[in-house]
Amino acid sequence: MDDLETKLAILIDADNTPYHSIGQILDYSHKFGNTIIKRAYGDWSATALKEWNRIFKEYAVKPMQQFQYTKGKNSTDIAMVIDAMDILHSKFVEAFILVTSDSDFTGLAIRISEAGIKVIGIGRKTAPSSFVKGCEEFIFIENLIPQPKVQDRKKLTVENPSNTEINIREGEELFRKAVLNTADENGFVLGSNL
């Protein structure tokens, strides 16, 4: 099956995923297929998750509200697992991308794999090895986020600096997308592939 035709479900654990990395995560996910379902799970009434409102609007991610009835419990995780199982049994998607760094999702990754469905994990480098190994592929968020610029743009001397600045930003964005689409699971890119 052509990867571009693969139907994906992207499920995001907002409690364990930095909101500012969602653009890079969604850009990278295009490498695996066509995203049919994009959902983020959390208690959106919590102050810690208020920045996610922009993410919902900008990236068309569906917010899945899960109130935390008892402090310290995994109600968000349970809601995500229930949804994942419903999606799995609907046989509507051909691959899952689980965006989390939480070991609680190891069992989910294994169960989805047992059903013959590809599981891709995306999480921070702090993700436990059990979850990383439970996924067919695992991508570290830190490898998706652009690194600080090496060159100081103020040192550029040109006749029209504003146009050059715009061209540089556009070029950097195109280059970043090309790197994301050719990087392997560890974030490495061969120059010949690029």
N, C-alpha and C positions, 0 to 999 in steps of 0.2 A: 504494500500500500504506500502511496506517495505521502511523505510526511506533511506536505502542505494540505492534503485532504483529511488528515487525521483530526477528528473532533476532540477538542480538549475541554476539560473542566479545571479551572484554576480556583482553588480554595485557599484563602489567606487567613491565617491566625493573626489578627491585628494586635493581640496582646504581646506577641513575640516577633513582630516584623516592623522595622522602622518605616514609617509612612513615606519618608523622603526617597526611599529606594523603589517604590512601586513603578514609577515610569520605566526604570531600567529593567525591572523584573518582567513587566508586560512586553517591553520591546524584545527581550531575550526569548520570551515564550513563543514568539512567532516562528522561531526556529523549529519548533516541535509540531506545529499544525495550526488549525483554525480554532480560535477560542470561541466556544459556544456558551460556556458558563463562566462568569467571573463574580465571585462572592467573597466578601470579607466578613469575618465573625468577630463580634465584640459587644461590649456594653457601651453603646454610643452616648449614654448619659454620663459616663465617666469623664472627668476633666482630662485625664491622661490621653484620651483618644479624640479630643476635639479637632485636632488637625486633619483627621481622616475625612471630615466633611468636604474639604477641597478635593480629595482623592476621588470621592464618589462622583462628583460633578465632572472633574477633568478627565477621568479615565473610564467612566461608565461602569464602575464596579458596584455591584448590588450589595448594600449593607444588610447584614443579617443580625438583627438585634437579639441579644441574649442578656437579659438582666441577671445580675449576680445577686441571687437571693440570700446566699450565705457567703460571707467574706472568706476568701482563701480556697473556695471550691472551683472545680474545673467546668463550670457550666458552659462556657464558650467552647471549650474543647469538645464536650459532649454534643453540643449542637452541630458542630462541624462534622463530627464522626457520623451522626445520624443522617445528615444531608448527604455525605459521601456515600453511605450505604444505599440510600434511596436512589442516588444517581447511578451507582454501580448496577443495581438491580433493574433499572430502567433500560439498561443496555444502549443508552443514547450516546455515550462518549466512548472513545477508544483509548484515551490516556488521561491521567490525572496529573496535575502539578499541585503538590502540597507545599505551601509557603509557610514555613514555621521552623523554629529551632528547638522544638519541644519534644522530649523523648516520649511523651504520651501518645504520639502519632506513629510510633514504630509498629504497633499492632495493626493499625489501619493500613499502613504501607504494605505490610506483609499480606494482609487479607485481600487487598486489591490485586496484588501480584499473583496470588493464588488463583484468582479468577481469570488470569491470562491478560490482564490489562496493564499497560505500561504505567509506572509510577516514577515521576521526576520530583525530586525534592529540591527546594530552594530555601536556604537558611544561612544563618551566620556561622562563622567558623567555630562558635561555641556549641554548635549542634552536637548532641551525643553520637558516638560512632554507631550505636545500635540503629538509630533513625537513618543515618547516612547510608549504612549498609543495607537497610531495609528497602531502599529505593534503587531502581535500576540505574538511575543517574542522579547525582547530587551536585548542585551548583552553589558555591558560596556567594552570598550577597556582596561581600567585600570585593570579589572579582568582577562584579558587574558595575560597581560605582566608579566613575572616572576619578583618576588620581589627580592631585593638584598639578597645576601647570608648571613645567620646568622653566619655560622662558617667560620673562617679565614682559608683558605686552607693551608697557610704557616705553621700553627701549627701542621699539620699532620706529624708524624714521621713514616716512613716506609723504608724498605730496598731499594726499587726502586720507588722513588717518581714520575717519569715521567709516568710509567705504571699506577700507582694508580690515578694520575690526569686524565688520559685519561678515565679510567674506571668510575671515578666519573662523568665526563662530560657526558659520554654515558648514565649512569644511571639517571642522572638528566634530560636529554633530554627525555628518555623513560617515566620517571615519569611525566614530564610536559605534554607530549602528552596524557597520561592516564588521568590526571586531566582535561585537556581540553575536552576530549571526554565524561567525566562523570559529568562535572559541570552543575548545573542548570543555569537559566537565570541571577541569581544574583552572579554567580561565586562560589557557595557553593558546596562542594562535601561530600557526606556521605561516611564514611570509608568502610561501607559494599558494596557500589556500586563500589568503587575504586578497 
